[in-house]
Amino acid sequence: MSFTYKPLWKLLIDKEMSKKQLMERTNISKSTMDKMGRNERVSMEILDRLCSYFSCDISDIIEHIDEVKKS
């Protein structure tokens, strides 16, 4: 099961916001931000915090990668 945070990074670009600004405004730690940068799992609380901050749906910040179709 693989996920990517590319939609979140695109959203940051659209909002002209840096990762550091996002961390400060949502109280996300650097280690959590690093995990997202490596497409690793983060808690649902973090995803909820991001969705609430941006007033968006989860699909606007994370995307599922179908490894079967990718091969």
PDB file of N, CA, C, O and CB in Angstrom:
ATOM      1  N   MET A   1       0.850  -1.168   0.000  1.00  0.00           N
ATOM      2  CA  MET A   1       0.000   0.000   0.000  1.00  0.00           C
ATOM      3  C   MET A   1       0.900   1.236   0.000  1.00  0.00           C
ATOM      4  O   MET A   1       1.696   1.433   0.918  1.00  0.00           O
ATOM      5  CB  MET A   1      -0.969  -0.005   1.224  1.00  0.00           C
ATOM      6  N   SER A   2       0.766   2.065  -1.038  1.00  0.00           N
ATOM      7  CA  SER A   2       1.630   3.234  -1.181  1.00  0.00           C
ATOM      8  C   SER A   2       0.804   4.498  -1.390  1.00  0.00           C
ATOM      9  O   SER A   2      -0.227   4.502  -2.062  1.00  0.00           O
ATOM     10  CB  SER A   2       2.604   3.040  -2.348  1.00  0.00           C
ATOM     11  N   PHE A   3       1.299   5.548  -0.793  1.00  0.00           N
ATOM     12  CA  PHE A   3       0.661   6.845  -0.925  1.00  0.00           C
ATOM     13  C   PHE A   3       1.717   7.893  -1.261  1.00  0.00           C
ATOM     14  O   PHE A   3       2.903   7.716  -0.987  1.00  0.00           O
ATOM     15  CB  PHE A   3      -0.100   7.220   0.368  1.00  0.00           C
ATOM     16  N   THR A   4       1.259   8.984  -1.858  1.00  0.00           N
ATOM     17  CA  THR A   4       2.139  10.100  -2.154  1.00  0.00           C
ATOM     18  C   THR A   4       1.478  11.390  -1.660  1.00  0.00           C
ATOM     19  O   THR A   4       0.254  11.518  -1.652  1.00  0.00           O
ATOM     20  CB  THR A   4       2.451  10.176  -3.681  1.00  0.00           C
ATOM     21  N   TYR A   5       2.303  12.318  -1.259  1.00  0.00           N
ATOM     22  CA  TYR A   5       1.826  13.619  -0.798  1.00  0.00           C
ATOM     23  C   TYR A   5       1.987  14.677  -1.885  1.00  0.00           C
ATOM     24  O   TYR A   5       1.958  15.872  -1.590  1.00  0.00           O
ATOM     25  CB  TYR A   5       2.577  14.044   0.467  1.00  0.00           C
ATOM     26  N   LYS A   6       2.154  14.260  -3.124  1.00  0.00           N
ATOM     27  CA  LYS A   6       2.311  15.215  -4.226  1.00  0.00           C
ATOM     28  C   LYS A   6       1.182  16.243  -4.277  1.00  0.00           C
ATOM     29  O   LYS A   6       1.443  17.419  -4.534  1.00  0.00           O
ATOM     30  CB  LYS A   6       2.377  14.471  -5.546  1.00  0.00           C
ATOM     31  N   PRO A   7      -0.074  15.828  -4.035  1.00  0.00           N
ATOM     32  CA  PRO A   7      -1.131  16.854  -4.040  1.00  0.00           C
ATOM     33  C   PRO A   7      -0.905  17.937  -2.988  1.00  0.00           C
ATOM     34  O   PRO A   7      -1.229  19.101  -3.226  1.00  0.00           O
ATOM     35  CB  PRO A   7      -2.486  16.205  -3.808  1.00  0.00           C
ATOM     36  N   LEU A   8      -0.362  17.578  -1.844  1.00  0.00           N
ATOM     37  CA  LEU A   8      -0.075  18.569  -0.806  1.00  0.00           C
ATOM     38  C   LEU A   8       1.018  19.521  -1.274  1.00  0.00           C
ATOM     39  O   LEU A   8       0.900  20.732  -1.089  1.00  0.00           O
ATOM     40  CB  LEU A   8       0.344  17.879   0.508  1.00  0.00           C
ATOM     41  N   TRP A   9       2.065  18.998  -1.869  1.00  0.00           N
ATOM     42  CA  TRP A   9       3.163  19.855  -2.336  1.00  0.00           C
ATOM     43  C   TRP A   9       2.663  20.805  -3.428  1.00  0.00           C
ATOM     44  O   TRP A   9       3.066  21.967  -3.473  1.00  0.00           O
ATOM     45  CB  TRP A   9       4.342  18.995  -2.869  1.00  0.00           C
ATOM     46  N   LYS A  10       1.789  20.312  -4.303  1.00  0.00           N
ATOM     47  CA  LYS A  10       1.216  21.179  -5.345  1.00  0.00           C
ATOM     48  C   LYS A  10       0.349  22.261  -4.718  1.00  0.00           C
ATOM     49  O   LYS A  10       0.353  23.408  -5.166  1.00  0.00           O
ATOM     50  CB  LYS A  10       0.386  20.352  -6.352  1.00  0.00           C
ATOM     51  N   LEU A  11      -0.397  21.888  -3.676  1.00  0.00           N
ATOM     52  CA  LEU A  11      -1.243  22.844  -2.971  1.00  0.00           C
ATOM     53  C   LEU A  11      -0.398  23.947  -2.336  1.00  0.00           C
ATOM     54  O   LEU A  11      -0.767  25.121  -2.376  1.00  0.00           O
ATOM     55  CB  LEU A  11      -2.081  22.131  -1.899  1.00  0.00           C
ATOM     56  N   LEU A  12       0.723  23.567  -1.756  1.00  0.00           N
ATOM     57  CA  LEU A  12       1.618  24.563  -1.165  1.00  0.00           C
ATOM     58  C   LEU A  12       2.126  25.541  -2.222  1.00  0.00           C
ATOM     59  O   LEU A  12       2.204  26.746  -1.980  1.00  0.00           O
ATOM     60  CB  LEU A  12       2.801  23.873  -0.474  1.00  0.00           C
ATOM     61  N   ILE A  13       2.467  25.014  -3.387  1.00  0.00           N
ATOM     62  CA  ILE A  13       2.929  25.876  -4.482  1.00  0.00           C
ATOM     63  C   ILE A  13       1.810  26.838  -4.886  1.00  0.00           C
ATOM     64  O   ILE A  13       2.042  28.034  -5.058  1.00  0.00           O
ATOM     65  CB  ILE A  13       3.385  25.023  -5.707  1.00  0.00           C
ATOM     66  N   ASP A  14       0.596  26.305  -5.033  1.00  0.00           N
ATOM     67  CA  ASP A  14      -0.545  27.144  -5.424  1.00  0.00           C
ATOM     68  C   ASP A  14      -0.817  28.245  -4.391  1.00  0.00           C
ATOM     69  O   ASP A  14      -1.201  29.358  -4.749  1.00  0.00           O
ATOM     70  CB  ASP A  14      -1.802  26.277  -5.605  1.00  0.00           C
ATOM     71  N   LYS A  15      -0.617  27.928  -3.125  1.00  0.00           N
ATOM     72  CA  LYS A  15      -0.870  28.890  -2.040  1.00  0.00           C
ATOM     73  C   LYS A  15       0.364  29.757  -1.748  1.00  0.00           C
ATOM     74  O   LYS A  15       0.337  30.610  -0.861  1.00  0.00           O
ATOM     75  CB  LYS A  15      -1.296  28.144  -0.760  1.00  0.00           C
ATOM     76  N   GLU A  16       1.445  29.527  -2.508  1.00  0.00           N
ATOM     77  CA  GLU A  16       2.710  30.233  -2.310  1.00  0.00           C
ATOM     78  C   GLU A  16       3.143  30.159  -0.846  1.00  0.00           C
ATOM     79  O   GLU A  16       3.476  31.165  -0.219  1.00  0.00           O
ATOM     80  CB  GLU A  16       2.583  31.704  -2.756  1.00  0.00           C
ATOM     81  N   MET A  17       3.127  28.927  -0.324  1.00  0.00           N
ATOM     82  CA  MET A  17       3.458  28.671   1.072  1.00  0.00           C
ATOM     83  C   MET A  17       4.623  27.696   1.139  1.00  0.00           C
ATOM     84  O   MET A  17       4.684  26.730   0.377  1.00  0.00           O
ATOM     85  CB  MET A  17       2.232  28.118   1.842  1.00  0.00           C
ATOM     86  N   SER A  18       5.538  27.956   2.051  1.00  0.00           N
ATOM     87  CA  SER A  18       6.673  27.054   2.232  1.00  0.00           C
ATOM     88  C   SER A  18       6.291  25.937   3.210  1.00  0.00           C
ATOM     89  O   SER A  18       5.303  26.035   3.936  1.00  0.00           O
ATOM     90  CB  SER A  18       7.919  27.831   2.744  1.00  0.00           C
ATOM     91  N   LYS A  19       7.089  24.895   3.206  1.00  0.00           N
ATOM     92  CA  LYS A  19       6.872  23.802   4.165  1.00  0.00           C
ATOM     93  C   LYS A  19       7.043  24.315   5.590  1.00  0.00           C
ATOM     94  O   LYS A  19       6.326  23.894   6.497  1.00  0.00           O
ATOM     95  CB  LYS A  19       7.851  22.627   3.896  1.00  0.00           C
ATOM     96  N   LYS A  20       7.981  25.213   5.781  1.00  0.00           N
ATOM     97  CA  LYS A  20       8.211  25.780   7.110  1.00  0.00           C
ATOM     98  C   LYS A  20       6.988  26.558   7.581  1.00  0.00           C
ATOM     99  O   LYS A  20       6.591  26.452   8.741  1.00  0.00           O
ATOM    100  CB  LYS A  20       9.450  26.691   7.102  1.00  0.00           C
ATOM    101  N   GLN A  21       6.395  27.333   6.691  1.00  0.00           N
ATOM    102  CA  GLN A  21       5.185  28.070   7.050  1.00  0.00           C
ATOM    103  C   GLN A  21       4.056  27.109   7.407  1.00  0.00           C
ATOM    104  O   GLN A  21       3.316  27.340   8.363  1.00  0.00           O
ATOM    105  CB  GLN A  21       4.754  28.991   5.899  1.00  0.00           C
ATOM    106  N   LEU A  22       3.929  26.045   6.645  1.00  0.00           N
ATOM    107  CA  LEU A  22       2.894  25.050   6.927  1.00  0.00           C
ATOM    108  C   LEU A  22       3.115  24.429   8.304  1.00  0.00           C
ATOM    109  O   LEU A  22       2.169  24.257   9.073  1.00  0.00           O
ATOM    110  CB  LEU A  22       2.883  23.955   5.840  1.00  0.00           C
ATOM    111  N   MET A  23       4.359  24.095   8.607  1.00  0.00           N
ATOM    112  CA  MET A  23       4.680  23.511   9.904  1.00  0.00           C
ATOM    113  C   MET A  23       4.283  24.464  11.040  1.00  0.00           C
ATOM    114  O   MET A  23       3.705  24.041  12.041  1.00  0.00           O
ATOM    115  CB  MET A  23       6.185  23.177   9.982  1.00  0.00           C
ATOM    116  N   GLU A  24       4.594  25.727  10.876  1.00  0.00           N
ATOM    117  CA  GLU A  24       4.297  26.715  11.916  1.00  0.00           C
ATOM    118  C   GLU A  24       2.792  26.924  12.079  1.00  0.00           C
ATOM    119  O   GLU A  24       2.301  27.036  13.202  1.00  0.00           O
ATOM    120  CB  GLU A  24       4.974  28.047  11.588  1.00  0.00           C
ATOM    121  N   ARG A  25       2.069  26.976  10.978  1.00  0.00           N
ATOM    122  CA  ARG A  25       0.637  27.282  11.026  1.00  0.00           C
ATOM    123  C   ARG A  25      -0.222  26.095  11.458  1.00  0.00           C
ATOM    124  O   ARG A  25      -1.344  26.279  11.929  1.00  0.00           O
ATOM    125  CB  ARG A  25       0.178  27.760   9.676  1.00  0.00           C
ATOM    126  N   THR A  26       0.304  24.877  11.299  1.00  0.00           N
ATOM    127  CA  THR A  26      -0.485  23.690  11.644  1.00  0.00           C
ATOM    128  C   THR A  26       0.114  22.913  12.810  1.00  0.00           C
ATOM    129  O   THR A  26      -0.415  21.873  13.204  1.00  0.00           O
ATOM    130  CB  THR A  26      -0.607  22.780  10.438  1.00  0.00           C
ATOM    131  N   ASN A  27       1.212  23.412  13.359  1.00  0.00           N
ATOM    132  CA  ASN A  27       1.890  22.758  14.482  1.00  0.00           C
ATOM    133  C   ASN A  27       2.299  21.320  14.136  1.00  0.00           C
ATOM    134  O   ASN A  27       2.086  20.394  14.920  1.00  0.00           O
ATOM    135  CB  ASN A  27       0.981  22.761  15.719  1.00  0.00           C
ATOM    136  N   ILE A  28       2.886  21.156  12.959  1.00  0.00           N
ATOM    137  CA  ILE A  28       3.410  19.860  12.518  1.00  0.00           C
ATOM    138  C   ILE A  28       4.915  19.876  12.725  1.00  0.00           C
ATOM    139  O   ILE A  28       5.589  20.842  12.366  1.00  0.00           O
ATOM    140  CB  ILE A  28       3.046  19.564  11.014  1.00  0.00           C
ATOM    141  N   SER A  29       5.435  18.814  13.301  1.00  0.00           N
ATOM    142  CA  SER A  29       6.869  18.746  13.591  1.00  0.00           C
ATOM    143  C   SER A  29       7.689  18.529  12.324  1.00  0.00           C
ATOM    144  O   SER A  29       7.176  18.077  11.301  1.00  0.00           O
ATOM    145  CB  SER A  29       7.155  17.628  14.591  1.00  0.00           C
ATOM    146  N   LYS A  30       8.966  18.860  12.417  1.00  0.00           N
ATOM    147  CA  LYS A  30       9.877  18.641  11.292  1.00  0.00           C
ATOM    148  C   LYS A  30       9.978  17.162  10.952  1.00  0.00           C
ATOM    149  O   LYS A  30      10.055  16.806   9.777  1.00  0.00           O
ATOM    150  CB  LYS A  30      11.266  19.202  11.608  1.00  0.00           C
ATOM    151  N   SER A  31       9.978  16.294  11.959  1.00  0.00           N
ATOM    152  CA  SER A  31      10.078  14.852  11.692  1.00  0.00           C
ATOM    153  C   SER A  31       8.846  14.349  10.930  1.00  0.00           C
ATOM    154  O   SER A  31       8.965  13.478  10.068  1.00  0.00           O
ATOM    155  CB  SER A  31      10.239  14.068  13.018  1.00  0.00           C
ATOM    156  N   THR A  32       7.674  14.890  11.242  1.00  0.00           N
ATOM    157  CA  THR A  32       6.464  14.506  10.508  1.00  0.00           C
ATOM    158  C   THR A  32       6.530  15.023   9.078  1.00  0.00           C
ATOM    159  O   THR A  32       6.156  14.318   8.140  1.00  0.00           O
ATOM    160  CB  THR A  32       5.200  15.046  11.213  1.00  0.00           C
ATOM    161  N   MET A  33       7.002  16.246   8.911  1.00  0.00           N
ATOM    162  CA  MET A  33       7.143  16.808   7.571  1.00  0.00           C
ATOM    163  C   MET A  33       8.150  15.988   6.761  1.00  0.00           C
ATOM    164  O   MET A  33       7.953  15.757   5.568  1.00  0.00           O
ATOM    165  CB  MET A  33       7.585  18.292   7.644  1.00  0.00           C
ATOM    166  N   ASP A  34       9.227  15.549   7.415  1.00  0.00           N
ATOM    167  CA  ASP A  34      10.220  14.705   6.749  1.00  0.00           C
ATOM    168  C   ASP A  34       9.597  13.378   6.311  1.00  0.00           C
ATOM    169  O   ASP A  34       9.887  12.888   5.219  1.00  0.00           O
ATOM    170  CB  ASP A  34      11.420  14.447   7.681  1.00  0.00           C
ATOM    171  N   LYS A  35       8.746  12.798   7.154  1.00  0.00           N
ATOM    172  CA  LYS A  35       8.062  11.549   6.793  1.00  0.00           C
ATOM    173  C   LYS A  35       7.210  11.746   5.547  1.00  0.00           C
ATOM    174  O   LYS A  35       7.215  10.910   4.644  1.00  0.00           O
ATOM    175  CB  LYS A  35       7.187  11.050   7.962  1.00  0.00           C
ATOM    176  N   MET A  36       6.482  12.849   5.503  1.00  0.00           N
ATOM    177  CA  MET A  36       5.647  13.116   4.328  1.00  0.00           C
ATOM    178  C   MET A  36       6.515  13.320   3.096  1.00  0.00           C
ATOM    179  O   MET A  36       6.131  12.931   1.993  1.00  0.00           O
ATOM    180  CB  MET A  36       4.756  14.351   4.561  1.00  0.00           C
ATOM    181  N   GLY A  37       7.679  13.923   3.275  1.00  0.00           N
ATOM    182  CA  GLY A  37       8.601  14.113   2.159  1.00  0.00           C
ATOM    183  C   GLY A  37       9.116  12.799   1.597  1.00  0.00           C
ATOM    184  O   GLY A  37       9.491  12.714   0.427  1.00  0.00           O
ATOM    185  N   ARG A  38       9.131  11.767   2.450  1.00  0.00           N
ATOM    186  CA  ARG A  38       9.556  10.425   2.011  1.00  0.00           C
ATOM    187  C   ARG A  38       8.359   9.526   1.705  1.00  0.00           C
ATOM    188  O   ARG A  38       8.517   8.318   1.531  1.00  0.00           O
ATOM    189  CB  ARG A  38      10.433   9.767   3.086  1.00  0.00           C
ATOM    190  N   ASN A  39       7.173  10.109   1.639  1.00  0.00           N
ATOM    191  CA  ASN A  39       5.920   9.376   1.376  1.00  0.00           C
ATOM    192  C   ASN A  39       5.683   8.265   2.388  1.00  0.00           C
ATOM    193  O   ASN A  39       5.187   7.193   2.042  1.00  0.00           O
ATOM    194  CB  ASN A  39       5.938   8.786  -0.031  1.00  0.00           C
ATOM    195  N   GLU A  40       6.039   8.529   3.632  1.00  0.00           N
ATOM    196  CA  GLU A  40       5.796   7.568   4.703  1.00  0.00           C
ATOM    197  C   GLU A  40       4.472   7.894   5.382  1.00  0.00           C
ATOM    198  O   GLU A  40       3.904   8.967   5.181  1.00  0.00           O
ATOM    199  CB  GLU A  40       6.958   7.576   5.732  1.00  0.00           C
ATOM    200  N   ARG A  41       3.992   6.956   6.184  1.00  0.00           N
ATOM    201  CA  ARG A  41       2.723   7.128   6.879  1.00  0.00           C
ATOM    202  C   ARG A  41       2.827   8.167   7.985  1.00  0.00           C
ATOM    203  O   ARG A  41       3.832   8.258   8.690  1.00  0.00           O
ATOM    204  CB  ARG A  41       2.255   5.804   7.455  1.00  0.00           C
ATOM    205  N   VAL A  42       1.763   8.944   8.113  1.00  0.00           N
ATOM    206  CA  VAL A  42       1.606   9.855   9.240  1.00  0.00           C
ATOM    207  C   VAL A  42       0.232   9.584   9.836  1.00  0.00           C
ATOM    208  O   VAL A  42      -0.602   8.925   9.214  1.00  0.00           O
ATOM    209  CB  VAL A  42       1.765  11.366   8.803  1.00  0.00           C
ATOM    210  N   SER A  43       0.000  10.085  11.027  1.00  0.00           N
ATOM    211  CA  SER A  43      -1.256   9.805  11.711  1.00  0.00           C
ATOM    212  C   SER A  43      -2.444  10.489  11.025  1.00  0.00           C
ATOM    213  O   SER A  43      -2.297  11.477  10.305  1.00  0.00           O
ATOM    214  CB  SER A  43      -1.166  10.251  13.164  1.00  0.00           C
ATOM    215  N   MET A  44      -3.606   9.929  11.277  1.00  0.00           N
ATOM    216  CA  MET A  44      -4.837  10.522  10.755  1.00  0.00           C
ATOM    217  C   MET A  44      -5.050  11.909  11.362  1.00  0.00           C
ATOM    218  O   MET A  44      -5.662  12.777  10.739  1.00  0.00           O
ATOM    219  CB  MET A  44      -6.052   9.608  11.052  1.00  0.00           C
ATOM    220  N   GLU A  45      -4.549  12.112  12.568  1.00  0.00           N
ATOM    221  CA  GLU A  45      -4.660  13.423  13.209  1.00  0.00           C
ATOM    222  C   GLU A  45      -3.959  14.490  12.371  1.00  0.00           C
ATOM    223  O   GLU A  45      -4.477  15.595  12.206  1.00  0.00           O
ATOM    224  CB  GLU A  45      -4.062  13.384  14.631  1.00  0.00           C
ATOM    225  N   ILE A  46      -2.794  14.160  11.849  1.00  0.00           N
ATOM    226  CA  ILE A  46      -2.043  15.098  11.002  1.00  0.00           C
ATOM    227  C   ILE A  46      -2.808  15.372   9.717  1.00  0.00           C
ATOM    228  O   ILE A  46      -2.927  16.522   9.294  1.00  0.00           O
ATOM    229  CB  ILE A  46      -0.636  14.543  10.679  1.00  0.00           C
ATOM    230  N   LEU A  47      -3.322  14.326   9.099  1.00  0.00           N
ATOM    231  CA  LEU A  47      -4.090  14.498   7.862  1.00  0.00           C
ATOM    232  C   LEU A  47      -5.333  15.332   8.123  1.00  0.00           C
ATOM    233  O   LEU A  47      -5.701  16.173   7.302  1.00  0.00           O
ATOM    234  CB  LEU A  47      -4.482  13.132   7.265  1.00  0.00           C
ATOM    235  N   ASP A  48      -5.981  15.108   9.255  1.00  0.00           N
ATOM    236  CA  ASP A  48      -7.159  15.890   9.631  1.00  0.00           C
ATOM    237  C   ASP A  48      -6.787  17.356   9.842  1.00  0.00           C
ATOM    238  O   ASP A  48      -7.518  18.254   9.423  1.00  0.00           O
ATOM    239  CB  ASP A  48      -7.804  15.315  10.905  1.00  0.00           C
ATOM    240  N   ARG A  49      -5.663  17.588  10.485  1.00  0.00           N
ATOM    241  CA  ARG A  49      -5.190  18.951  10.731  1.00  0.00           C
ATOM    242  C   ARG A  49      -4.950  19.683   9.415  1.00  0.00           C
ATOM    243  O   ARG A  49      -5.306  20.853   9.274  1.00  0.00           O
ATOM    244  CB  ARG A  49      -3.901  18.933  11.570  1.00  0.00           C
ATOM    245  N   LEU A  50      -4.344  18.985   8.452  1.00  0.00           N
ATOM    246  CA  LEU A  50      -4.085  19.588   7.139  1.00  0.00           C
ATOM    247  C   LEU A  50      -5.386  19.879   6.397  1.00  0.00           C
ATOM    248  O   LEU A  50      -5.553  20.957   5.826  1.00  0.00           O
ATOM    249  CB  LEU A  50      -3.198  18.665   6.294  1.00  0.00           C
ATOM    250  N   CYS A  51      -6.301  18.921   6.408  1.00  0.00           N
ATOM    251  CA  CYS A  51      -7.592  19.122   5.739  1.00  0.00           C
ATOM    252  C   CYS A  51      -8.352  20.290   6.367  1.00  0.00           C
ATOM    253  O   CYS A  51      -8.956  21.098   5.661  1.00  0.00           O
ATOM    254  CB  CYS A  51      -8.444  17.836   5.810  1.00  0.00           C
ATOM    255  N   SER A  52      -8.317  20.372   7.680  1.00  0.00           N
ATOM    256  CA  SER A  52      -9.009  21.468   8.377  1.00  0.00           C
ATOM    257  C   SER A  52      -8.367  22.811   8.040  1.00  0.00           C
ATOM    258  O   SER A  52      -9.069  23.792   7.797  1.00  0.00           O
ATOM    259  CB  SER A  52      -8.988  21.239   9.906  1.00  0.00           C
ATOM    260  N   TYR A  53      -7.054  22.854   8.026  1.00  0.00           N
ATOM    261  CA  TYR A  53      -6.356  24.108   7.740  1.00  0.00           C
ATOM    262  C   TYR A  53      -6.685  24.614   6.338  1.00  0.00           C
ATOM    263  O   TYR A  53      -6.972  25.796   6.150  1.00  0.00           O
ATOM    264  CB  TYR A  53      -4.842  23.921   7.890  1.00  0.00           C
ATOM    265  N   PHE A  54      -6.642  23.716   5.357  1.00  0.00           N
ATOM    266  CA  PHE A  54      -6.888  24.106   3.971  1.00  0.00           C
ATOM    267  C   PHE A  54      -8.368  24.048   3.585  1.00  0.00           C
ATOM    268  O   PHE A  54      -8.730  24.423   2.470  1.00  0.00           O
ATOM    269  CB  PHE A  54      -6.093  23.218   3.047  1.00  0.00           C
ATOM    270  N   SER A  55      -9.221  23.583   4.493  1.00  0.00           N
ATOM    271  CA  SER A  55     -10.652  23.386   4.192  1.00  0.00           C
ATOM    272  C   SER A  55     -10.809  22.575   2.913  1.00  0.00           C
ATOM    273  O   SER A  55     -11.488  22.982   1.971  1.00  0.00           O
ATOM    274  CB  SER A  55     -11.384  24.752   4.054  1.00  0.00           C
ATOM    275  N   CYS A  56     -10.154  21.409   2.913  1.00  0.00           N
ATOM    276  CA  CYS A  56     -10.147  20.581   1.717  1.00  0.00           C
ATOM    277  C   CYS A  56     -10.447  19.124   2.063  1.00  0.00           C
ATOM    278  O   CYS A  56     -10.572  18.761   3.233  1.00  0.00           O
ATOM    279  CB  CYS A  56      -8.800  20.690   1.002  1.00  0.00           C
ATOM    280  N   ASP A  57     -10.556  18.317   1.047  1.00  0.00           N
ATOM    281  CA  ASP A  57     -10.777  16.892   1.188  1.00  0.00           C
ATOM    282  C   ASP A  57      -9.427  16.181   1.254  1.00  0.00           C
ATOM    283  O   ASP A  57      -8.416  16.717   0.800  1.00  0.00           O
ATOM    284  CB  ASP A  57     -11.636  16.348   0.019  1.00  0.00           C
ATOM    285  N   ILE A  58      -9.415  15.000   1.808  1.00  0.00           N
ATOM    286  CA  ILE A  58      -8.163  14.246   1.949  1.00  0.00           C
ATOM    287  C   ILE A  58      -7.489  14.008   0.599  1.00  0.00           C
ATOM    288  O   ILE A  58      -6.262  13.967   0.521  1.00  0.00           O
ATOM    289  CB  ILE A  58      -8.428  12.906   2.636  1.00  0.00           C
ATOM    290  N   SER A  59      -8.273  13.853  -0.455  1.00  0.00           N
ATOM    291  CA  SER A  59      -7.699  13.620  -1.790  1.00  0.00           C
ATOM    292  C   SER A  59      -6.944  14.849  -2.310  1.00  0.00           C
ATOM    293  O   SER A  59      -6.201  14.759  -3.288  1.00  0.00           O
ATOM    294  CB  SER A  59      -8.809  13.237  -2.782  1.00  0.00           C
ATOM    295  N   ASP A  60      -7.139  15.993  -1.651  1.00  0.00           N
ATOM    296  CA  ASP A  60      -6.407  17.197  -2.034  1.00  0.00           C
ATOM    297  C   ASP A  60      -5.008  17.251  -1.431  1.00  0.00           C
ATOM    298  O   ASP A  60      -4.205  18.111  -1.793  1.00  0.00           O
ATOM    299  CB  ASP A  60      -7.184  18.421  -1.620  1.00  0.00           C
ATOM    300  N   ILE A  61      -4.710  16.313  -0.490  1.00  0.00           N
ATOM    301  CA  ILE A  61      -3.393  16.328   0.139  1.00  0.00           C
ATOM    302  C   ILE A  61      -2.630  15.008   0.018  1.00  0.00           C
ATOM    303  O   ILE A  61      -1.410  14.978   0.180  1.00  0.00           O
ATOM    304  CB  ILE A  61      -3.539  16.679   1.582  1.00  0.00           C
ATOM    305  N   ILE A  62      -3.340  13.924  -0.265  1.00  0.00           N
ATOM    306  CA  ILE A  62      -2.680  12.618  -0.374  1.00  0.00           C
ATOM    307  C   ILE A  62      -3.341  11.815  -1.488  1.00  0.00           C
ATOM    308  O   ILE A  62      -4.542  11.934  -1.727  1.00  0.00           O
ATOM    309  CB  ILE A  62      -2.744  11.840   0.977  1.00  0.00           C
ATOM    310  N   GLU A  63      -2.550  11.005  -2.155  1.00  0.00           N
ATOM    311  CA  GLU A  63      -3.049  10.211  -3.276  1.00  0.00           C
ATOM    312  C   GLU A  63      -2.537   8.777  -3.141  1.00  0.00           C
ATOM    313  O   GLU A  63      -1.380   8.547  -2.789  1.00  0.00           O
ATOM    314  CB  GLU A  63      -2.610  10.831  -4.640  1.00  0.00           C
ATOM    315  N   HIS A  64      -3.410   7.830  -3.424  1.00  0.00           N
ATOM    316  CA  HIS A  64      -3.041   6.421  -3.399  1.00  0.00           C
ATOM    317  C   HIS A  64      -2.362   6.044  -4.708  1.00  0.00           C
ATOM    318  O   HIS A  64      -2.819   6.425  -5.786  1.00  0.00           O
ATOM    319  CB  HIS A  64      -4.279   5.532  -3.153  1.00  0.00           C
ATOM    320  N   ILE A  65      -1.288   5.309  -4.611  1.00  0.00           N
ATOM    321  CA  ILE A  65      -0.570   4.813  -5.791  1.00  0.00           C
ATOM    322  C   ILE A  65      -0.855   3.328  -5.901  1.00  0.00           C
ATOM    323  O   ILE A  65      -0.531   2.553  -5.002  1.00  0.00           O
ATOM    324  CB  ILE A  65       0.979   5.091  -5.698  1.00  0.00           C
ATOM    325  N   ASP A  66      -1.459   2.942  -7.004  1.00  0.00           N
ATOM    326  CA  ASP A  66      -1.778   1.536  -7.224  1.00  0.00           C
ATOM    327  C   ASP A  66      -0.534   0.850  -7.776  1.00  0.00           C
ATOM    328  O   ASP A  66      -0.205   1.004  -8.952  1.00  0.00           O
ATOM    329  CB  ASP A  66      -2.996   1.371  -8.197  1.00  0.00           C
ATOM    330  N   GLU A  67       0.158   0.089  -6.923  1.00  0.00           N
ATOM    331  CA  GLU A  67       1.400  -0.572  -7.304  1.00  0.00           C
ATOM    332  C   GLU A  67       1.175  -1.625  -8.387  1.00  0.00           C
ATOM    333  O   GLU A  67       2.076  -1.879  -9.186  1.00  0.00           O
ATOM    334  CB  GLU A  67       2.042  -1.212  -6.086  1.00  0.00           C
ATOM    335  N   VAL A  68      -0.011  -2.243  -8.430  1.00  0.00           N
ATOM    336  CA  VAL A  68      -0.303  -3.266  -9.434  1.00  0.00           C
ATOM    337  C   VAL A  68      -0.344  -2.636 -10.816  1.00  0.00           C
ATOM    338  O   VAL A  68       0.251  -3.166 -11.755  1.00  0.00           O
ATOM    339  CB  VAL A  68      -1.640  -3.976  -9.125  1.00  0.00           C
ATOM    340  N   LYS A  69      -1.044  -1.504 -10.954  1.00  0.00           N
ATOM    341  CA  LYS A  69      -1.141  -0.829 -12.241  1.00  0.00           C
ATOM    342  C   LYS A  69       0.180  -0.199 -12.662  1.00  0.00           C
ATOM    343  O   LYS A  69       0.460  -0.059 -13.853  1.00  0.00           O
ATOM    344  CB  LYS A  69      -2.216   0.228 -12.189  1.00  0.00           C
ATOM    345  N   LYS A  70       0.994   0.181 -11.669  1.00  0.00           N
ATOM    346  CA  LYS A  70       2.273   0.825 -11.929  1.00  0.00           C
ATOM    347  C   LYS A  70       3.269  -0.131 -12.582  1.00  0.00           C
ATOM    348  O   LYS A  70       4.106   0.295 -13.378  1.00  0.00           O
ATOM    349  CB  LYS A  70       2.851   1.373 -10.636  1.00  0.00           C
ATOM    350  N   SER A  71       3.185  -1.417 -12.253  1.00  0.00           N
ATOM    351  CA  SER A  71       4.141  -2.410 -12.747  1.00  0.00           C
ATOM    352  C   SER A  71       3.988  -2.710 -14.210  1.00  0.00           C
ATOM    353  O   SER A  71       4.729  -3.529 -14.753  1.00  0.00           O
ATOM    354  CB  SER A  71       4.007  -3.671 -11.981  1.00  0.00           C
TER     355      SER A  71
END
